[in-house]
Amino acid sequence: MHIDLNAYPQEFHVLLRGATCHDNSYSPNATVIFIDKDDGYYLKIAGKGKLQRQADMTRYFHGKGLSGEVLAYISAEQDWLLTTSVQGDDCIAEKHLAQPERLCDILAERLAMLHALDYADCPVQNHTQEYLATVERNYRTGEYDKSKFPDSYGYASAEEAYAVVQAQGHLLQNNTLLHGDYCLPNIILKDWAFSGFIDLDSGGVGDRHVDLFWALWSLEYNLQTPQYNQRFIDAYGRDNIDENMLRVVAACEVFG
């Protein structure tokens, strides 16, 4: 892609000048540019204030050796976030999907290790409060989409899902360090060893079942079968999972 340096803050000009760049955007809400220079960099651009949490959580995870490094975060008329690339391939690479049992076990074991970490100094301590506030707001404005969730967590209507949140949402804990979007594309492996997490804008201290829900959803979606779900639950630790809480999380997630 062509880069017009005048459209970027001065701080990025040296890095961008002469570099080969690719548009890696995956959402209409942000632009993601891969800068193919040295070991690679990612520059994310979004509306003012939209990347603050991602910058904070990426710094925090990097400090624990779990993600790339934040090289710059600029919030002016819009937000700019520059990070180093995590070396390796994400978990939807064909070589990983070709060995589903191995992949399933690594994902479960890595998640259990993340959830066992101390979170006392995490910059986002109230994920559950924010999570439930989003449900309330989106229910009131009519934002509801259950189309991508498996039938086992299906709700017939927004009212049915919201009733579950009203009755049981208070059971969600706030006692675990979360990735927040624990899906296969956000976990990077190098030679089958864990290399790092990416896309940490939903991270913070919350309820483990949020990560568990997305891990199980992503396994089923990307492997196109639910047959590895129970294997994942066993590898993570069945005693640490309340399957009813997965249904509660599903009720929350249909509201975005």
N, C-alpha and C positions, 0 to 999 in steps of 0.2 A: 504494500500500500504506500501511497505517496504521503510524505509528512511535510506539512508547511510549518516550519519552526515558529513562525509568527503566531500560530494558534496555541502555542504551548508556553508555559512559564519558563523564564530564563534559566531556572535551575536545571531544566532537563535538556537544554540545547546541546551541551557537550556529549551527552550520552546518545541523543537522537541523531546527531549529525553524522551522516554517512552510514547509519545502521540500516539493516534490512528489518522491516517491521511487518507484522501480520495482524489483521483484525481478528481477534479471538472472542468477540462479544457473543454472549449467550442469552442476553436479556435486553429488552428494549429500554430498561431503566439505567443502563450503564454501558460505557464503551470500554472494552478491554483490548489493549494492544500488547502483543508479544514483541519484545525488542531482541532480535537475534544477534547478540553481541556478548562476548565473554561466555559465561555460563548461562546467559539468558536473564531477562528481566520482564516483569509485567507492570504495565502502567494502566491503572483503572481510573476512569473519569465518570463522575456522576454529579447529581445536583448538590448544592451547598449543604454541608452537614451530613450527607448520606453515607459517607465513608468513614466517619469518626469511629464508630463501633468496630468496624473491620480493622482499622488501623490499630486501635487499642488492643483488640484481642489477638491480632497477628503479632504484635510486639510481645504480648504476654506468652503466647504459645512458643514464639521463637526463643524467649528466655528459658523455656523448659526443653529446648532442643526439638520442638515438634512442628516447626513451620519455617518458611522462608523469613528473611529479614526485611523489616520496613526501612527503606532508605530515605524516603521523604513522604510527608503528608502535608499537603497544602490545601487550605480551605479559604477560597476567595469568592469570586462570583460563582464558582463551582468547586467541587472537590477533586483532588488529584492524589492518587496513592501509588507510589512506586515501591515494588518489592523485588527481591531476588527470586529466581525460579527455583522451585524444589526439584532436585534432580531425580529422574526416573520417569515412570509411566503410570497413569492413573489406572484404577482397577477395572475400567471398562475396556482396556487394551485387550486385543484378541488373545494374546498369550496368557493373560490372567483368567479370562472367561473360559478358556479351554481346559482349565483345571479347577472346576468349581468347588470341589471338596477342600482343596488347599486354600483357595481364595476365601471360602467361608470361614475356615478356622482362623486364618490370619486376621480377618476383619473382626471376628468376635473377640479374639485374644487381645488385639490392639485396643478395642473399645473398653474391655474390662480394665486394661492397664490405665487408660485415660481416666476412667471413672474412679479409680482408686487414688488419684493424685490429690494432694492437698490443694485447696482452692482459696485459702485465707486471703491471699493478696490479689485475687482476680479482680479486674477493674469493673466487671459487670456482675453484681451480686444478686440481682433481682430478676432473673430471666422469667421465672414463673409468674410474677406479678405482671410483667410486660406482656407475656404470652396470653394470659387471661384477659388483659385489657384489650388486646388486639381482637380476640374472639368477640368480646362485647361490642366493640366498635364496628367490626365488619358484619356482625349479625344485624345491628341496627341499620346499617346502610345497604343491606341486601347482598353482600359479597359472600357467595356460597358456591363451592365447586367440589363435588365428590367424584367427578368423572375418572380421576387417575388412581383412585384407591381400590384395592382388591375387594371382592364381594364380601369377604369375611368381616370387613369393617364398614360395610355399606350402611348408609342411613337413607331412609325413604324421603326425607325432607329436611330443610334447614331447622324446622321446629323440633324434629325428633333429635337431631344432633345437639341442638342448643339445650334441650331438656336434660340430656346426659351431662353436659357441661355444668348446668345449674345444680344438678343433683350431686355430682361427684368431682367437679373441678377443684373443690377445696382440698381434695385428697392429694393433689399434685404437690410434691415436695420441692424444696429448694436447697438441696444438700449434695449436689454432684457437679463436677466440672463437665460441661457439655461442649461438644463441637457445635451442635445446633442444627446441622444439616449433614448428618452422617450418611452420605450416599457414596456409591462407588466412585463417581468422578472426582470426589473431593479427598480421596486417600491415594497417596502416591507411594509406589513401591519401586525399588531398584534392585534388580536381581532377586526378587521375591522378599527382600528385606524392607521393612518400613522405612520410608524416607521422610515423610512429612504430611501435614494436612494443609489444604488450601481452602479458600472461601469461608472465612471464620466470622462473617458478619452477623451470624445468629448465635454465636457462642456466649457462654456465661455460666453462672451457677444456677442450676435448675433441677428438673426431675429427669432421672436417667431414662425414663421411658420415652422421652422425646427422641433421643438418639437411637434407642432400640427400635422404635417405630420406623424411623427412616432407614435404618440398616436393613430391617426385614422387608420393608417396601422395596428398597433399591435392589436387594438380592433377587426378589421375585420378579421385578420389572426387567432387570438386565439379564438374568438367566432364563427368563420367560417360563419359570416354573416355581411353584411353592415348595418343591421337594427338599430344599436345603434349610427351610425355616427351623425345623426342630434340631437339626445339626448345629445351627448357629446358636440357638438357645442353650443347648447343652454345653457348647464350647465357651460361651460367655459365662454361664453359671445359672442354671435354671432356678435355683433358690433365690436369686436376686431379681427375679422378674415376676411381676404380677400381671398376668395376661389381661385382667380386667382393666388395668391402667393403660394398656395399649389401646383398648377400645375408647377410653376417655381421651387419650391423645388424638386418636383418629377423629373423634367428634370435634376437637379443637381445630385440627388441621384443615377440615373442610371449609373453615372460615379464613384460610390464608395465614 
